[in-house]
Amino acid sequence: MIVSPWDDETRGVEQAVVAAGKEPGKDVLIFSGGGTKLGLEKVKSGKWAFTYAWLPYQEAYYGAVALIMALEGHPINAFVDEALMPAVVETTGTPVITAANADEYHPNY
């Protein structure tokens, strides 16, 4: 089992698994983060067990709103929970993108 923090880095992980004579998705389970178009394709092909949907555009928007609120004297004590964002709630219902729900998720990068 290998856990990698970003889909682009996970490409190298997959290459290392193959170079070791192992088959990704069969001999070694690979878990990634990013939920990118590449990650989705790897999950659908069975090479990766899942990719976790990161939503940088939406997260930056909410972070900017929180910053503006703080600058205007109304700071909030909160964090951005990507699992509750519309891009997740209205598609898979979970940020964990697997082969079972990959067709429902539509990454924008």
PAMARDO-319577 format. One record per residue (C-alpha): x, y, z. Coordinates in steps of 0.2 Angstrom, whole numbers, plus 5000, padded with zeros to 4 digits. Each point is the difference from the previous one (the first is absolute). Layout:
// residues N
XYZ...
This chain:
// residues 109
500050005000500650174996499250175004500550154990499550185004499750064982499549924983501550074991501249935012499049835000500549984982501849985006499449885013499149894987501650014989501049935015498849865003500149954982502050015001499949895015499249874989498350025009498350044992499150155007498349965006500349825002501749975009500050185008498550115004500350184997499150145008500150184994499450175003499550144988498549934990500750064984499649954983501549895000499649925017498249964994500749914985501249905011498649965012498849944986501449894992500249925017501850055002499650115015498849955014499450185002500450184998499450135013499150154993501050165004499050164994501350144999498950124991498649995011501149995016500950164995498350084997499449965018501750055007499950174991498250035007500749955018501450124998498950144994498849975015501550015012500750164992498250085002500049955018499049845000501349865001499349835000500649855010499849864986500949904987499549954982499349835000500249944982498849855003498650135002500350104984498849994986501249924988500049855012498350005008499150024983501049864991500849855010499550065018501749965005501850074996500649824999500049964981500049814996499649904985498249985006499650195000501450074988498750034986499050125011501550115004500650144988501750085004500450174993501849974999
